[in-house]
Amino acid sequence: MFQKLGQHFLINQSAIKKMIKSLKLKSGETIVEIGPGKGALTFPLIKECGENDCKIIAVERDPELAASLELLAVRNNLQIEIIKDDALKILSEITKTYKLKPISYKLVGNIPYYITGKLLRILSELKNKPELTILMIQKEVAERITAKSPKMNLLAAAVQFWAKPEILFTLKPDNFNPPPKVESAVIKLTTLHPKPYTLNPEIYYKLIKILFKQPRKTILNNLKTGLKITPELIENNLKSLGIDPEFRPQNLSVAQIINFVRSDLTK
């Protein structure tokens, strides 16, 4: 069952301590842990939360692991709430049920790497996003998320619209059981509050899909294909924003993409 869900359990105690420290626990806040697994991160987190007067909600999809965690929690009188469900399906409901406000909760998890993209998409759509998100993900994906011009990409543009990403540290496969086939990284996503840009997110996400659909093509060619406006108008608009139409999308910054959205040509 565990391998079917793509789980690689973290066994490096130093890394666990670093992840917990990076959460910067505060009194009264809630920590939502995704995929607690066997509790390697969960139990040290419970101890730290007890000392800092915060609450833990753990969401575990695997019924056997969830039952085992629940039994240990009851036997040891541990302060934790365990939800037996798929975090990808219920994360938005959790924020409503527990009335989690943006400044009152944080998210943490050593997640199966194959759910990274979908989880990030769900987070981007949450009305009440966590103040801080700490995730163990594939190193290559973490590097893509934190990329800047001239290495901008679709994933980086999507995440950096709502969060400031930072790679905290990396880990070799032997820090896990069973070891994954790739190197891993712990990434910190600091949600930008209040909303940094006053524009429709749907238009922004639509535009970056057009821009990065064919990364090897020029910005102008991608926009000509995806937008129903004249090439001349697009080119003039790009130049007015200080963007070279012949550049590749990877040369853009998030701020430049936002300025283009604000120019109303994408509507």
C-alpha positions as CSV (number, residue, x, y, z in Angstrom):
1,M,0.0,0.0,0.0
2,F,2.7,2.5,1.0
3,Q,4.6,2.2,-2.2
4,K,1.4,2.4,-4.3
5,L,0.9,5.9,-2.7
6,G,4.5,6.9,-3.5
7,Q,5.6,7.3,0.1
8,H,9.2,7.6,1.1
9,F,9.5,8.0,4.8
10,L,12.0,10.6,6.1
11,I,14.5,9.1,8.6
12,N,17.0,11.9,9.0
13,Q,16.3,13.4,12.4
14,S,18.3,16.5,11.7
15,A,16.2,17.3,8.7
16,I,13.0,16.7,10.7
17,K,14.2,19.3,13.3
18,K,15.1,21.7,10.5
19,M,11.6,21.4,9.0
20,I,9.9,22.0,12.4
21,K,12.2,25.0,13.1
22,S,11.4,26.5,9.7
23,L,7.7,26.6,10.7
24,K,8.4,29.3,13.3
25,L,5.6,28.0,15.6
26,K,3.5,30.6,17.3
27,S,0.9,30.4,20.1
28,G,-2.7,29.8,19.0
29,E,-1.9,28.8,15.4
30,T,-2.9,25.6,13.6
31,I,-0.5,23.4,11.8
32,V,-1.9,21.2,9.0
33,E,0.3,18.2,8.2
34,I,-0.2,16.5,4.9
35,G,0.7,12.8,4.7
36,P,2.1,12.2,8.3
37,G,2.8,8.6,7.3
38,K,4.5,6.8,10.3
39,G,4.7,10.0,12.3
40,A,8.5,10.8,11.9
41,L,7.7,14.5,11.6
42,T,4.3,14.3,13.4
43,F,5.5,13.3,16.9
44,P,8.4,15.8,17.2
45,L,5.9,18.4,15.9
46,I,3.4,17.5,18.6
47,K,6.1,18.0,21.2
48,E,7.0,21.4,19.8
49,C,3.4,22.4,19.4
50,G,2.7,21.5,23.0
51,E,5.4,23.8,24.1
52,N,4.2,26.6,21.8
53,D,0.4,26.1,22.5
54,C,-0.5,25.4,18.9
55,K,-2.8,22.8,17.3
56,I,-2.1,20.0,14.8
57,I,-4.4,18.6,12.2
58,A,-2.9,15.6,10.3
59,V,-4.4,14.4,7.0
60,E,-3.5,10.8,6.1
61,R,-4.9,9.1,3.1
62,D,-3.6,5.6,3.9
63,P,-6.2,4.0,6.3
64,E,-3.6,1.7,7.9
65,L,-1.2,4.5,8.7
66,A,-4.0,6.8,9.9
67,A,-5.3,4.1,12.2
68,S,-1.8,3.4,13.6
69,L,-1.3,7.1,14.2
70,E,-4.6,7.4,15.9
71,L,-3.9,4.5,18.2
72,L,-0.5,5.9,19.2
73,A,-2.1,9.3,19.8
74,V,-4.8,7.9,22.1
75,R,-2.4,5.7,24.0
76,N,0.0,8.5,24.7
77,N,-2.7,11.2,25.2
78,L,-1.2,13.3,22.4
79,Q,-2.9,16.5,21.3
80,I,-3.6,15.9,17.6
81,E,-6.6,15.5,15.3
82,I,-6.2,12.9,12.5
83,I,-8.3,13.1,9.4
84,K,-8.5,9.9,7.3
85,D,-8.9,11.3,3.8
86,D,-7.1,12.6,0.8
87,A,-5.7,16.1,1.4
88,L,-6.0,16.9,-2.3
89,K,-9.7,16.5,-2.1
90,I,-10.5,18.1,1.3
91,L,-7.9,20.8,1.9
92,S,-10.3,23.6,1.0
93,E,-13.0,22.0,3.2
94,I,-10.6,21.9,6.1
95,T,-9.9,25.6,6.0
96,K,-13.7,26.2,6.1
97,T,-14.5,23.6,8.8
98,Y,-11.9,24.8,11.2
99,K,-12.3,28.4,10.1
100,L,-8.6,28.7,9.3
101,K,-7.6,32.2,8.5
102,P,-4.6,33.2,6.4
103,I,-2.6,34.4,9.4
104,S,-3.6,31.6,11.8
105,Y,-2.3,28.4,10.2
106,K,0.6,26.8,8.4
107,L,1.1,23.8,6.2
108,V,3.8,21.1,6.3
109,G,4.4,17.7,4.7
110,N,6.8,15.2,3.4
111,I,4.5,14.5,0.4
112,P,4.5,11.8,-2.3
113,Y,6.3,13.7,-5.1
114,Y,3.7,12.9,-7.8
115,I,1.1,15.0,-6.0
116,T,3.3,18.2,-5.9
117,G,1.9,19.9,-9.0
118,K,-1.7,19.3,-8.0
119,L,-1.2,20.3,-4.4
120,L,0.4,23.6,-5.5
121,R,-2.5,24.2,-7.8
122,I,-5.0,23.6,-5.0
123,L,-3.0,26.0,-2.7
124,S,-3.1,28.7,-5.4
125,E,-6.9,28.4,-5.5
126,L,-7.5,28.5,-1.8
127,K,-9.3,31.6,-0.6
128,N,-7.6,31.3,2.8
129,K,-4.0,30.3,2.0
130,P,-1.6,29.2,4.8
131,E,0.7,31.9,6.1
132,L,3.6,29.5,5.4
133,T,4.0,26.2,3.6
134,I,7.0,23.8,4.2
135,L,7.2,20.8,1.8
136,M,9.6,18.0,1.1
137,I,9.6,17.7,-2.7
138,Q,11.8,16.5,-5.6
139,K,14.9,18.7,-5.8
140,E,14.5,19.3,-9.6
141,V,10.9,20.5,-9.0
142,A,12.0,22.8,-6.2
143,E,14.6,24.4,-8.5
144,R,12.0,24.9,-11.2
145,I,9.7,26.6,-8.6
146,T,12.4,29.0,-7.4
147,A,13.7,29.9,-10.9
148,K,14.0,33.5,-12.0
149,S,14.7,35.2,-15.3
150,P,16.4,34.0,-17.5
151,K,15.2,30.6,-16.4
152,M,11.5,31.4,-15.8
153,N,9.1,28.6,-16.5
154,L,5.4,27.8,-16.2
155,L,5.6,26.3,-12.7
156,A,7.7,29.2,-11.3
157,A,5.4,31.8,-12.8
158,A,2.3,30.1,-11.3
159,V,3.7,29.7,-7.8
160,Q,5.5,33.1,-7.6
161,F,2.3,34.8,-8.3
162,W,1.0,34.0,-4.8
163,A,4.1,33.0,-2.8
164,K,7.7,33.7,-2.3
165,P,9.6,30.4,-2.7
166,E,12.9,29.4,-1.1
167,I,14.8,26.2,-1.0
168,L,15.9,25.6,2.6
169,F,18.1,22.5,2.1
170,T,18.5,19.4,0.0
171,L,18.7,15.7,0.9
172,K,20.2,12.6,-0.8
173,P,18.0,9.5,-1.3
174,D,19.6,7.6,1.6
175,N,17.8,10.0,4.0
176,F,14.5,8.1,3.3
177,N,13.1,4.6,3.6
178,P,12.7,3.3,1.0
179,P,15.1,5.7,-0.8
180,P,13.6,7.6,-3.8
181,K,15.4,7.6,-7.1
182,V,15.9,11.3,-7.0
183,E,17.3,14.0,-4.7
184,S,14.9,15.9,-2.5
185,A,14.6,19.4,-1.2
186,V,12.6,21.2,1.5
187,I,11.0,24.3,0.1
188,K,9.4,27.2,2.0
189,L,6.5,29.0,0.4
190,T,5.7,32.3,2.1
191,T,2.3,33.4,1.1
192,L,2.1,37.0,-0.2
193,H,-0.4,38.8,2.1
194,P,-2.3,40.9,1.4
195,K,-2.8,40.0,-2.3
196,P,0.2,41.6,-4.0
197,Y,-1.4,42.2,-7.3
198,T,-4.9,43.7,-8.0
199,L,-5.8,41.7,-11.0
200,N,-7.9,38.7,-11.9
201,P,-5.8,35.5,-11.2
202,E,-7.7,33.6,-13.8
203,I,-6.4,35.9,-16.5
204,Y,-2.9,35.7,-15.2
205,Y,-2.9,31.9,-15.2
206,K,-4.5,31.8,-18.7
207,L,-1.7,34.1,-20.0
208,I,1.2,32.1,-18.5
209,K,-0.2,28.9,-20.1
210,I,-0.1,30.7,-23.5
211,L,3.4,32.1,-22.9
212,F,5.0,28.9,-21.9
213,K,3.1,26.5,-24.1
214,Q,6.0,26.5,-26.5
215,P,9.0,27.8,-24.5
216,R,11.4,27.7,-27.4
217,K,9.3,30.1,-29.4
218,T,9.5,33.9,-28.9
219,I,7.2,35.8,-26.6
220,L,5.6,37.4,-29.6
221,N,4.9,34.1,-31.5
222,N,3.4,32.5,-28.4
223,L,1.1,35.4,-27.8
224,K,0.1,35.7,-31.5
225,T,-1.0,32.0,-31.4
226,G,-2.9,32.3,-28.1
227,L,-4.4,35.8,-28.2
228,K,-7.1,36.9,-30.6
229,I,-5.5,40.3,-31.3
230,T,-3.2,41.6,-34.0
231,P,0.6,40.9,-33.9
232,E,1.2,44.6,-34.3
233,L,-0.8,45.5,-31.2
234,I,0.9,42.8,-29.2
235,E,4.4,43.9,-30.3
236,N,3.7,47.6,-29.6
237,N,2.4,46.7,-26.2
238,L,5.4,44.6,-25.3
239,K,7.8,47.3,-26.4
240,S,5.9,49.9,-24.3
241,L,6.4,47.7,-21.3
242,G,10.1,47.3,-22.0
243,I,9.8,43.7,-23.1
244,D,11.7,42.5,-26.2
245,P,9.1,40.6,-28.4
246,E,11.9,38.4,-29.7
247,F,12.9,37.2,-26.3
248,R,11.9,33.7,-25.1
249,P,9.3,33.4,-22.2
250,Q,12.2,32.3,-19.9
251,N,13.5,35.8,-20.0
252,L,10.4,37.3,-18.4
253,S,9.9,38.1,-14.7
254,V,6.6,37.7,-12.9
255,A,6.3,41.4,-12.6
256,Q,6.6,41.8,-16.4
257,I,3.9,39.2,-16.9
258,I,1.7,41.0,-14.5
259,N,2.2,44.3,-16.2
260,F,1.2,42.7,-19.5
261,V,-2.0,41.4,-17.9
262,R,-2.8,44.8,-16.6
263,S,-2.4,46.2,-20.1
264,D,-5.9,44.7,-20.9
265,L,-4.8,42.9,-24.1
266,T,-5.5,39.6,-22.5
267,K,-9.2,40.1,-22.0
